[in-house]
Amino acid sequence: MIKFLKIPVFAIVGIFLMMACEPNNPFVVGPSYDVEGNLAIDREKIDAYLDTARIDSLYRIHDPSGVVVIVQEEGQGSRPSSGNVVYSDYVGSLITDGSVFDTTIEQVAIDNDIWVENRVYTIFNFVVGSGAVITGWDIGFRRLRPGSKAIFIIPSPYAYRDQTSNARIPPNSVLRFDIDFYGLD
């Protein structure tokens, strides 16, 4: 015969909370990412970059998020919204030194010594709002019309934050993407 102990629920919850507060708790992975603090730092970096960078543009959009969209050629038609598939070529670089870390254009990859042998260099596509790309892309593309050429300046909270998974992108990097927006479905 199985006997059940009658332990009040608050006692079980209390034991769990004590375990959760232990210094070696495996669910505590460190301090949370400081979005506002990093945005403030990145705004200064972006302002300094835009003061010195010579970028021709028709106009600039300073999104409230901190993402800057520099439109160089205006497209036509409707801007993308959640669920649209966007088609684009891009060149991604760091604003600190201009080093290219990724591109869809094979010759650009070769010229910048980032070419990967088995990679297929082709037009990139993604679904807006699906979480398949960095948040800065969702913000930037929602501001463009198909056929546009633009530059996205993306603060680290809307890019790769403090991740260290890509050796070419230091933690908390502000990124620049040169975009050719071909169209959408």
Sine and cosine of phi, psi and omega as CSV:
sin_phi,cos_phi,sin_psi,cos_psi,sin_omega,cos_omega
0.00,0.00,0.73,-0.68,-0.01,-1.00
-1.00,-0.02,0.75,-0.67,0.05,-1.00
-0.96,-0.27,0.68,-0.73,0.04,-1.00
-0.97,-0.25,0.71,-0.71,0.08,-1.00
-0.99,0.15,0.62,-0.78,0.05,-1.00
-0.99,-0.15,1.00,-0.08,0.02,-1.00
-0.94,-0.35,0.80,-0.60,0.01,-1.00
-0.86,0.51,0.58,-0.82,-0.02,-1.00
-0.84,0.54,-0.64,0.76,-0.03,-1.00
-0.89,0.46,-0.48,0.88,0.04,-1.00
-0.94,0.33,-0.65,0.76,0.02,-1.00
-0.91,0.42,-0.70,0.72,0.02,-1.00
-0.89,0.46,-0.66,0.75,0.02,-1.00
-0.87,0.49,-0.68,0.74,0.03,-1.00
-0.89,0.46,-0.70,0.71,0.01,-1.00
-0.88,0.48,-0.70,0.71,-0.01,-1.00
-0.90,0.43,-0.60,0.80,0.04,-1.00
-0.90,0.43,-0.66,0.75,0.02,-1.00
-0.92,0.40,-0.61,0.80,-0.03,-1.00
-0.94,0.35,-0.39,0.92,-0.02,-1.00
-1.00,-0.03,-0.02,1.00,0.01,-1.00
-0.89,0.45,0.58,-0.82,-0.02,-1.00
-0.90,0.43,-0.38,0.92,-0.01,-1.00
-0.98,-0.17,0.39,0.92,-0.02,-1.00
-0.89,0.46,0.85,-0.53,-0.02,-1.00
-0.94,0.33,-0.20,0.98,0.00,-1.00
-1.00,0.05,-0.18,0.98,0.05,-1.00
-1.00,-0.07,0.91,-0.41,-0.10,-0.99
-0.96,-0.30,0.25,0.97,0.04,-1.00
0.90,-0.44,-0.05,-1.00,-0.03,-1.00
-0.91,0.40,0.51,-0.86,0.01,-1.00
-0.96,0.28,0.41,-0.91,-0.01,-1.00
-0.94,0.35,0.76,-0.65,-0.04,-1.00
-1.00,0.03,1.00,0.04,-0.05,-1.00
-0.87,0.50,-0.80,0.60,-0.06,-1.00
-0.89,0.46,-0.67,0.74,0.02,-1.00
-0.89,0.46,-0.69,0.72,0.01,-1.00
-0.94,0.33,-0.57,0.82,0.07,-1.00
-0.89,0.46,-0.65,0.76,0.01,-1.00
-0.89,0.45,-0.70,0.72,0.04,-1.00
-0.89,0.45,-0.71,0.70,-0.05,-1.00
-0.93,0.38,-0.54,0.84,0.04,-1.00
-0.87,0.49,-0.65,0.76,0.05,-1.00
-0.91,0.42,-0.68,0.73,0.03,-1.00
-0.88,0.47,-0.69,0.72,-0.02,-1.00
-0.91,0.42,-0.70,0.71,0.02,-1.00
-0.86,0.50,-0.70,0.72,0.02,-1.00
-0.90,0.44,-0.66,0.75,0.01,-1.00
-0.89,0.45,-0.74,0.68,-0.03,-1.00
-0.93,0.38,-0.45,0.90,0.06,-1.00
-0.93,0.37,-0.50,0.86,-0.09,-1.00
-0.95,-0.31,-0.40,0.92,-0.04,-1.00
-0.96,0.28,0.71,-0.70,0.04,-1.00
-1.00,-0.09,0.99,-0.17,-0.05,-1.00
-0.80,-0.60,0.90,-0.43,0.09,-1.00
-0.95,0.32,0.64,-0.76,0.01,-1.00
-0.42,-0.91,0.42,-0.91,0.17,-0.99
-0.98,0.19,-0.68,0.73,0.06,-1.00
-0.27,-0.96,0.25,-0.97,0.02,-1.00
-0.83,-0.56,0.64,-0.77,0.06,-1.00
-0.91,-0.41,0.87,-0.50,0.08,-1.00
-0.98,-0.18,1.00,-0.05,-0.02,-1.00
-0.89,0.45,0.58,-0.82,0.03,-1.00
-0.83,0.56,-0.40,0.92,0.02,-1.00
-0.93,0.37,-0.40,0.92,-0.11,-0.99
0.93,-0.36,-0.23,0.97,0.06,-1.00
-0.95,0.31,0.70,-0.72,0.05,-1.00
-0.93,-0.36,0.77,-0.64,0.03,-1.00
-0.92,-0.40,0.89,-0.46,-0.01,-1.00
-0.96,-0.28,0.96,-0.29,-0.05,-1.00
-1.00,0.06,0.86,-0.51,-0.01,-1.00
-0.98,-0.18,-0.55,0.83,0.11,-0.99
-0.67,-0.74,0.76,-0.65,-0.03,-1.00
-1.00,0.09,0.71,-0.71,0.08,-1.00
-1.00,-0.04,-0.24,-0.97,0.00,-1.00
-0.72,-0.69,0.38,-0.93,0.07,-1.00
0.99,-0.15,-0.17,-0.99,-0.06,-1.00
-0.98,0.19,0.56,-0.83,0.10,-1.00
-0.97,0.23,0.50,-0.86,0.01,-1.00
-0.92,0.39,0.46,-0.89,0.13,-0.99
-0.70,-0.71,0.05,-1.00,-0.04,-1.00
-0.80,0.61,0.74,-0.68,0.02,-1.00
0.99,-0.14,-0.32,0.95,0.06,-1.00
-0.96,0.28,0.57,-0.82,0.14,-0.99
-1.00,-0.06,0.79,-0.62,-0.03,-1.00
-0.95,-0.30,0.64,-0.77,0.02,-1.00
-0.88,-0.48,0.79,-0.61,-0.12,-0.99
-0.40,-0.92,0.47,-0.88,0.31,-0.95
-0.97,-0.22,0.42,-0.91,0.00,-1.00
-0.44,-0.90,0.35,-0.94,0.19,-0.98
-0.76,-0.65,0.86,-0.51,0.01,-1.00
-0.98,-0.21,0.73,-0.68,0.01,-1.00
-0.59,-0.81,0.22,-0.98,0.04,-1.00
-1.00,-0.02,0.64,-0.77,0.04,-1.00
-0.97,0.25,-0.32,0.95,-0.04,-1.00
-0.93,0.37,-0.68,0.74,-0.06,-1.00
-0.70,-0.72,0.02,1.00,0.02,-1.00
0.97,0.23,0.08,1.00,-0.04,-1.00
-0.92,0.38,0.72,-0.70,-0.02,-1.00
-0.99,0.12,0.76,-0.65,0.00,-1.00
-0.93,-0.37,-0.29,0.96,0.01,-1.00
-0.27,-0.96,0.45,-0.89,0.05,-1.00
-0.30,-0.96,0.36,-0.93,0.12,-0.99
-0.99,-0.12,-0.05,1.00,-0.10,-0.99
-0.97,-0.23,0.91,-0.42,-0.12,-0.99
-0.84,0.54,-0.71,0.71,-0.04,-1.00
-0.90,0.44,-0.59,0.81,0.06,-1.00
-0.90,0.43,-0.65,0.76,0.04,-1.00
-0.88,0.47,-0.70,0.72,0.01,-1.00
-0.89,0.45,-0.74,0.67,-0.04,-1.00
-0.88,0.47,-0.47,0.89,-0.05,-1.00
-0.96,-0.27,0.22,0.98,0.07,-1.00
0.84,0.55,0.64,0.77,0.08,-1.00
-0.82,-0.57,0.23,0.97,-0.02,-1.00
-0.90,0.44,0.68,-0.74,0.01,-1.00
-0.88,-0.48,0.81,-0.59,-0.16,-0.99
-0.82,0.57,-0.75,0.66,-0.10,-0.99
-1.00,-0.07,0.07,1.00,0.01,-1.00
-0.98,0.21,0.62,-0.78,0.09,-1.00
-0.99,-0.11,0.90,-0.43,0.01,-1.00
-1.00,0.02,0.94,-0.33,-0.08,-1.00
-0.48,-0.88,0.14,-0.99,0.03,-1.00
-0.85,0.53,0.73,-0.69,-0.02,-1.00
-1.00,0.00,0.60,-0.80,0.10,-1.00
-0.68,-0.73,0.49,-0.87,0.05,-1.00
-0.40,-0.92,0.30,-0.95,0.03,-1.00
-1.00,-0.08,0.85,-0.53,0.00,-1.00
-0.88,0.48,0.75,-0.67,0.05,-1.00
0.99,0.14,0.10,1.00,-0.06,-1.00
-1.00,0.01,-0.18,0.98,-0.06,-1.00
0.99,0.13,0.18,0.98,-0.03,-1.00
-0.98,0.18,-0.28,0.96,-0.01,-1.00
-0.77,-0.64,0.12,-0.99,0.05,-1.00
-0.90,0.43,0.49,-0.87,-0.07,-1.00
-0.85,0.53,-0.58,0.82,0.01,-1.00
-0.85,0.52,-0.53,0.85,0.06,-1.00
-0.94,0.35,-0.69,0.72,0.06,-1.00
-0.85,0.53,-0.69,0.73,0.00,-1.00
-0.91,0.42,-0.74,0.67,-0.06,-1.00
-0.91,0.42,-0.74,0.67,-0.05,-1.00
-0.91,0.41,-0.47,0.88,0.04,-1.00
-0.91,0.41,-0.25,0.97,-0.01,-1.00
-0.99,-0.14,-0.05,1.00,-0.08,-1.00
-0.93,-0.37,0.41,-0.91,0.14,-0.99
-0.97,-0.25,0.52,-0.85,0.05,-1.00
-0.81,0.59,0.65,-0.76,-0.04,-1.00
1.00,-0.08,-0.06,1.00,0.00,-1.00
-0.97,0.23,0.47,-0.88,0.25,-0.97
-0.90,-0.44,0.73,-0.69,-0.09,-1.00
-0.45,-0.89,0.19,-0.98,0.12,-0.99
-0.83,-0.55,0.76,-0.65,0.13,-0.99
-0.97,-0.23,0.77,-0.63,0.18,-0.98
-0.95,-0.32,0.90,-0.44,-0.17,-0.98
-0.88,-0.47,0.89,-0.47,0.06,-1.00
-0.91,0.41,0.43,-0.90,-0.11,-0.99
-0.82,0.57,-0.60,0.80,0.02,-1.00
-0.89,0.46,-0.35,0.94,0.02,-1.00
-0.95,-0.30,0.23,0.97,0.05,-1.00
-0.86,-0.51,-0.91,-0.41,-0.09,-1.00
-0.95,-0.31,0.18,0.98,0.05,-1.00
0.77,0.64,-0.78,-0.63,-0.04,-1.00
-0.97,-0.23,0.37,0.93,0.01,-1.00
-0.91,0.42,0.47,-0.88,0.02,-1.00
-0.83,-0.55,0.41,0.91,-0.09,-1.00
-0.98,0.21,-0.31,0.95,0.02,-1.00
-0.88,-0.48,0.91,-0.42,-0.06,-1.00
-0.88,0.47,-0.39,0.92,-0.01,-1.00
-0.99,0.11,-0.19,0.98,-0.01,-1.00
-0.87,-0.50,0.98,-0.20,0.04,-1.00
-0.89,0.45,0.43,-0.90,0.04,-1.00
-0.82,0.58,0.58,-0.82,0.05,-1.00
0.87,0.50,0.59,0.81,0.00,-1.00
-1.00,0.09,0.64,-0.77,0.19,-0.98
-1.00,0.05,0.76,-0.65,-0.12,-0.99
-0.93,-0.37,0.48,-0.88,0.10,-0.99
-0.88,-0.48,0.75,-0.66,0.11,-0.99
-0.83,-0.55,0.85,-0.53,0.15,-0.99
-1.00,0.03,0.86,-0.50,-0.21,-0.98
-0.90,-0.44,0.73,-0.68,0.27,-0.96
-0.92,-0.39,0.96,-0.29,-0.07,-1.00
-1.00,-0.06,0.97,-0.25,-0.12,-0.99
-0.99,0.13,-0.59,0.81,-0.02,-1.00
0.16,-0.99,-0.06,-1.00,-0.01,-1.00
-0.51,-0.86,0.38,-0.93,0.10,-0.99
-0.90,-0.43,0.00,0.00,0.00,0.00
